[in-house]
């Protein structure tokens, strides 16, 4: 039994932990740009009626409507600034720490609960997802709230106490919120409910079953929406299938990808396990529950992502994350109070140092940038003149950038808002080639084809400003004039052929055409007798290509066809072995009929098995089309 002094110390420790959690979550919570997901949610609160919100806002979205309904009314009351949007989620993120402590205390005791709450308060993962207006911090809170009331209802049920009514009502409310929050939190709520069925006793069976029925009734208005969401599937268009080592990567990510934090957590867990202290049978039951509640959502998400449609990301399994912490810190600890306190302080220092210093949480770019992109657009318009800049941007919705431009009172014209490759590249090519302004601005807040930058530089070869937001967004100002330009990176290897008779790249001599050329006196005439055009072939090492390199190819094409099946192709293969890298760019994405047009192919070398592997770049003409090519250029950059 703890004495009053121990109880007082424990009380002030948990108050300090929760206060620290609040400070870490409120620091700069409104100081960074709204993310793609937050702006997507903000778009859907612009409707005037609740019916419109349902039909146009989340019926077609793929997420339950709970958070969208919250934001719909929250924005009307408190506005749509970053501080306003994120405030309730920060509060729920702090509350999740408190309820993780309460639940862990019921399961494994006060000491374990302090270690769980410390990790919840200080690790970067729960901090980050409590700082954005998305269903992750909220779902973490709802999951902890549900776990707490589930535990009270299953293991601490007292049929003679009025507390049973409060616990039942709390479980109904918390579980319903989980169901409306996110489908992964819904899944965890379902797993919790099924687990409870195996643990019921005569005195609590009707309360628990009645609570489950109440949750079903409360969710029933959403069922037709959920059925539509299931028909949509996942986010496989941009999210790849998880690799088989995903769980290990996830475990490292949860612990800040920090060797010191991992070592500390493993040491504390093993020390408790090896202490040899006996524990109650119920403790092992809670450990099994914690393991199931942590692993099953991940396993279901993993196999669904592998076999059906990719949905698994770190963020969507945040709801089950605290149960891993409870399992790790579930073992008996040192009997001496000073040892437990010393380990708690050392763990806190390791995690806090990792989050704030090593991972540089408050200065890192965690999501796509919109606010600073808008500020740069306004700044450059003022510096160079709005009329002197042609603009294009790739963004999921024009509202995302307009939200921030409106803050500056700016309304610049954009010639293009999206670039998914294909005809979008062709449209961008027409925009850039026809542009008469001295400057061209291009920004992207979602990934665009690698060739985009090379296409713009063909017409605007100089770069005045270039801002990259850690590979999550970028904005560049191109110029036709070399004054004040940034020095361009130099290739480590370059080669160019204008297809004179002395350098045909293994093309037949009869394919030489002296009647038309982009530069010089010759070009190559492709036809139904020439399926494969001139081929650049060289060991990758001789071309200075290595893993992490970028290989760029460009060829000038002149075709009379509106649509071409011809491709500019790059391959990598080991000698006399199957090709393991094959990338191509369509001529149709660039070629304007009757004109010499540049066709680009940019390939990052993600895999190179040997420096002697053969790098090939060539024109493939599977349809036997008639067209001319000239000025084949290849460059390799590190």
N, C-alpha and C positions, 0 to 999 in steps of 0.2 A: 504494500500500500504506500502511496506517495504521501509525504507530509505536506503541510501547508506551504512550506518554503518551495518545495519542488513544484507544486501546483502553480504557485505565483510565477516562478521562473518560466514554466511552460507557457503560461498565459501571455507573458510579455514577449516570449520568443515568437509565438504565432502572430501576435499583433505586429511585431517588427517585420515578420516575413510578408504579411499581407500588405502592410504599408509600403514595403520595398517593391512588391508586385505592382502596386498602384503607381508609384513614382516611375518605375521603368516603363510602364505602359502609357502613361500620360506624357512622358518626355517626347517632344517632337511628333506627337501623334497626328497633329494637323499640319506638320511642316513639310510633308512630301506629297507629291502629286497623287491624285486619285488614280487608281489602277484601271485597267480595261474592265475588269469585273464590276468595280464600283460604279464606273461611268455607265456600264450597261444597265445596272440596276437603276441608276438615276434617270436614264432615258425612259424607263418604264413607269416612273412616278409622275410623268408629265400629263397623264390622262386626267380627265375631269371627273369621271365617275368611277365608282367601284366596279361596275359591270365592265367598263372599258379596261380597267386594270386586269380583271380576270381574263377576259377574252383576248386582249392584245398584249397584256403584260407577262403573265406567267403560264397561261394555257399552252402556249407554243414555245416556252423557254426551256423546259427540261428540268427545272427545279421546283420543289414544292413552293407554295405561295406565301408561307408564313412570314419570311423576312421581307418579301416585297410588300406585303400589306403593312408591316411595321414601318417601313420607309415611306410608304405612300402617305400615311398620316403624320409621321414624324416631320417630314419635309414641309408639309403644310403648316405645322405649328412652329418649327424652329429653323426653317431655311435649309439650303442645300450646300452650305460651306463644308469644307473638309472637317472642321471642328465639330459642326453640328451632326453630320452624317455618322462620324465615327464614335461620338461620345457614348451612346448606349452600349456599343460593342466593347469599348474599353472597360466600362463598368462591369459588364458581364464577364469579361476576361479576368478581372480582379475577383469577382464573386466565385468564379470557377476554382480559384486557389483555395478560398475558404471552404468550399464544399468538398474539395478533394481531401482537405485536412479532416473534416468531419467524418467522411466516409472511411478514410484510412484508419482513423482512430477507432471506429467501431469494428473494423476488420482485424487490425493488427496491433493496436495500442498507440499510445501517445508519441513514443519515440519514432516509430515508423512513420506516423502521420507528419511529424515535423520534417523528416527527410523528403517525403513526397511533396509536401507543400513548398519546400525550398526549391526543389527542381521545377515545379510548376511555376513558381514565381520568377526564377532567374534564367531558365533555358530560353534560347532565342526562338525556338519553334512556337511555344505558346504565346510569347510576347508579340512576335510578328503578326500572328493571325488573330490577336486581340486588338490590333491597331488598325484594322481595316473593316469597312462596313460590308462584310460578307458573312455567310452563315457558319463560320468556323469558330470564332470566339464565342458566339452565342450558343452554338451547338455543344461546345466544350462545357459551358455552364449548364445547359439543360441536361447533358449526360451525367454530370456530377450531381445535379439536383435529383435526377431520377435514381441514380445509384444510392444516394443517401436514403430517400424515402423507400426504395425497394428493400434496402437492408433493414430499415425500421419495420416494414410491413412483414417481411419474411422471418427475421431472426429476433426481433425485439417486440413482437406483437403481444399486447396485453389486453385480453378481452374484457378486463375489468376497468380499464382506463379509457377516458375520453380521448386520449392521445391517438387511439386507433383511427378515429375519424379524421383527425388532422393529417395523419400519415397517409391514409387512403386518398384523401383529397389532394395532398401534395404529389403523390405518385401519379394520379390521373392527370393533373395539370402538367407536371414535368414531362411525362411520357408523351402527351399530346403535343407539347411544344417540340419535342425531339422529332416527332412524326412530320410536323409541318415545317421543320427547319431545313432539312437536307435528307436526301434518300439514304445516304450512308449513316446518318444519325438515326433515321427511321429503322434501318436494318439492325443497328445496335440495340435500339429499344425493343425490337422484336426478339432478338437473341436474349435480352434480359428477361423478357416476359416468359419465354419458353423455359429458360433456366429456372425461374421461379416455380413453374408447374411441378418440377421434380422435388421441390423442397417444402411443399405445402403441408400444413398440419390441419387437424380437424377444426381448430378454433379460428384459423385465418383463411381457410379455403374460399369461403363465399365473399369475403372482403376483396381478396386478390382477383378472383374470377370476375366479380362485379366491376372492379377497377379496370380490368382488361376490356370488358364489354363497353364500359363508358368511353374508353379511348377509341374503340372502333366506331362508336356512334359519333363522337366528336370529329373524327376524321372523315366520316362518310360523305360530307358535302364535297370533299376533294377527290373522291375516288374516280370520277369521270375524267378529271384533269390528269390524275396519275396514269390512267390507262392510255391517255394520249401521249404522255411522256414516255411510257414504255415502248410505244410504237416509234418514237424518235430514235431511241438507242443512245449511244454514248457520244463522245467527242473525238471519235477516231480520225476525223479529218485532219486534226493537228496534233493529237496526242498519240505517241507511239505505244506499241505493246511493251509491257514491262519485261525486263530480262529476268532470267532465273535467279540472279543474284540480287534482285531488288530488295528483298527483306533485309539483307545485311547492310545494303546502302541506306535503307530507311532507318535501321537501328543506329547507325553512325550519325545520320542526319538529326535524329531525335536528341542525341547527346552532343550537339553543336559541331559534329565532325572534329572533335577535339580529343586527341590521344590522352591528355591529362584528365579530362572529365571522364572518359571511358574507364581509365585505370582506377580512378577514385571510386566510381560507382561499383565496378566489379570487385574492388578490394573490400568495400564496405559490405557488399552483399555476401561475398565468400566468407568474410570474417564472422558474420552472423551465422551463416550456415554451419561453419566449422566450430562454433562455440560449444556445441554439444548440449545446449539447454533444451529441455523437453518443452513441447508446446501442446496445446489442446488439439484434439482431433478436428475441431471446427476450423482451426487455423489452416490446416491442409485443405479443407474444403474451400475456404476463401482463396487460397493460392490457385486451386484448380479453376475456380470461377474467374479469377483475374486473368489467368492464362487463356481461357476460352474467349473471354470478352475482348482481349487484345488481339488474338491471332485469327479468330474466325472471320471478322470483317475484312481483314487483310487478305485472307485466303480466298474468300468469295470474290472480292474485288480483283484479285490477281487472276484467278481462273476465268472469270467473266471477261477480263481484259484480254487474256490470251486467246480465248475460244470464240468470243462474240464481238465485243467492241471495246476499245480501250477507254477505261474510266479511272484507273488507279493512279493517284498522285499522292504526294506526302500529305497535302492539305485535307483530303477527304477522309483520312483515317485518323485525324487529330482527336476525334471523339473518344476513341478507345485508348489513346496514348496514356492517360493517367493510370490505367490498370497495369501497364508494364511497370511503371514506377512502384505501384503498390506491391507487385510481385517481387521486384528487386529488393525492396526494403522491408520485406515481410518477415525476415528472419530475426531471431533474438539478437539484441545488441549487448555491448559491454555493460556490466553491472555498474561500474563506476560512472557517476554523473559527469565528472570532468572529461572522461574519455569520449563519451557521447557528444558532449558539447564541443570538444576539440575537433572531432570528425565533422560535425555539422558546420563549424566555422571554416574548416579547410575545404570542404565540398563547396560551400557558398563562395569562397574566394576563387576556387578553380572555375566554377561555372560563370560567375560574374566577370572574371577576367577574360574568359573565353568569349562571352557574348559581347561585351562592351569594347574590349581591346583587340583581341585576336580576330574575331569575326567582324569587328568595326560596325556593329549593327546600326548605329544611328547615322553613319555616313555612307552606308552601302546603298546601291540601287537594287531594290528587291523586286520592283515591278516596272512595267513600261512607263515612260515619262511623257506627260502631256503638258504640265504647267510650264516647265522651262522651254519646251519646244515652242509653245505659244509666245512666250516672252522673247525668244530669239527671233521669231517671225516679225514681231512688232519692232524690235530693235533694229533689225536689218532694213525694214521698210523705212524707218526714220533716217538711217545712215545713208542708204543708197537711193532712196526714192521708191515709193510703192509702185510707180508706173514703170520702173526700170527692172522689175523682177517678175519673171514668170514662175508660178508656184505649182507644185504637185505634192501630194501626200498620200500615204497608204495608212488607212485608219479603218477600224471596224464600222464606225458610224461617224458621219460628219459632226454630230453633236459633241463627240468626245473632245475635239479640238476647239469647236465653237464655244463650248462651256468656258474655256480659259481665255479665248480671244475676246469674248464679250466683257470680261473683266477689265480689259484694256480699252474697251470701246472701239475695238478694231473689227473690221469685216472684210478681210482680203479675199481675193478671188483665187480659187484653186482649180486648175485645169483637169485634175484627176484626183479622186479620193480613194481609189483602191488599186492594188496591183497584185494579182494572184498568178501572174504569168500568163502564157497563152496570148489571147487577144488583148489583154490589158497591157502587155509589153508592146504589142503592135500600136495600140493607141498612144502609149507614152512616146514611142518612137516618132509618131506623127506630130505629137505636141512639141517635142524637143526640136525636131528638124525644122518645124515651121516657125519656131519662136524667133522673134526679132529683138527681144530685149537683151541688154548686155549681160544680165545675170539670170541664173536659173536656180531656184531653191527647191530642194527635195528633202522631204522628211518621211520617216516611217516609224510607226508605233506598233507595228506587227511585222513579222518577217516578210521580206520581198525577195524575188529571184536574185541570185547572186549577180546576174548580168546587168541589173538595173544601173548600177554605178558606172560600169563601163560604157553602157549605151549613152548615158548623159554626157560622159566625158568625151565621147567622139565628137559631139557638137559644142560642148562647153569644156574644153580641156583643162582649165585651170580651176583650182579650189581656193576660195578666199577664206571661208570658215568651215570647220568640220568638227562637229560635236557628237561624240558617241557616249551613250548612257549605259556603259558596261554591257553592250550587246543586246540590250532590251529595247532600245529606241535609238534614233539618230536623226540629225538634221545637218544638211550640207548646203553651202552656197557656192555654186559653180559660176565661172566667168569665162567669157570669150577673150578677155584681155589678161595678159600675164602679170600686170602690175599688182603688187601686194599679195600675190598668190603664195600658198603654202607649197614648199618643195614636195614634188610627187615621190612616192617610194620607188626605188630603183629595182628592177628585176635582177635576180641572181642568174637568170638564163633567159636569152631571147633569141628568136629566129624568125626570119621573114623571107618569103619567097614571092616574087612577082611572076613566076612561071616562065622564065626565059628558057630557051632550048637547052641550056646547060644545067638547069635545075628543075626537073620535071617531077621530083618526088615519086618516081616509079610510075608516073602516068604515061600513057602511050603518046608518042610524038604526033600521031594523027589527031590528037585531041587539042593541039595548039590552035588558037584562033587569033589571027592577026587583024581581024576586021573590027574588033572592039576590045577595049581594055580600060580598067579603072585608072591605072597609071602604067607608064611604059608602053611596050609594043605588043604584049601578049596577054592572053587569058586562056583558061581551060574551058572548053565547051563540053558540058555534060549532056548525055543523050541516052537513048535506050540501049546503046552499045557500051555504056560506061556506068555500071552500077556503083562502083566505088571509085571515088575521085582520088586525087593525089593524096598520099598517105605519109604523114610525119611519123617516123618510127625510130625509137631510141631507148636504150636502157634508162630507167628513171633516174638512176644515180648520175649518169652522164648529163642529164638535163637538170641536175641539181634539185630534183624533186625528192621530198622526204615527207614523212607523216607530219601533218600540220602545214604543209606548203599549200599554196593556191596556184593552180594552173589555169591560165587564161588563153583562150584561142579566139581569133577573129578572122573572118574571111568576108570579102566583098562579093556580093551576089547580084546578078542581073537576070531577072526572070520576067516573062510576059504573063505568068499565071497569077490569078487572084489568090489562089490557095495552093500551097506546095506541100508535098509529102517528104521532101528532102530534109535530111538531118545533118547537123554538124556533131560528130561523135568523138568521145574520148573513151579509151579502154585501158585497163591495166591487167596484165596477166603474167604468170610465170611461164617460162619457156616450155612450149608444148603442153601447157596445162589449160584448163578452162579459164575463161575471163572471170575475174572476181569483182571488177568495177566496170560498169558500163553507164555512161551518162551522155545525154544528147540534148541538143537544142534545135527547135524546129525553125526552118527557114521562113515559114509562114508568120512567125512571130515578129519578123523584122522587115521582110522584103516588100517594097512598094513596086508594083508592076511597072516595068519600063525604066526603072532607075537603078543605079548602083547603090545598094544598101548594105550596111554592115550587119553581119550575123555574129552573135557573141555566144561563147560557152565558157562559163567560169565554174571550176570544180575544186572544192577543198579536198585535199588528199587525206582522208580519214583513216585509210589503211594502206600500208605498203609492206608486203611480206619480205621483199628483198630489194636492195638497190639495183640489182640486175634485172628486176622485172621490167617487162617491155611496156613502154608508154606509146600508145598509138592515138593519133588524131587525124580524122579524115572526114570527107563528105560522103554520105551514103545517099544514093539515089534509087530507092526501091521501086519507084513508079516509072523509071525510065524517062523522066522529064527532060526537056531541053532548056538549059540555062547556062550562064557563064559564071565562072568564079575567078577571082584575082586577089592579089595581095593577102596571102595567107600568113597570119602573124601568130606566134606562140610566145608566151612569157610565163616565167615561173617566179613567184614571190614567196619569201619566207615570212 
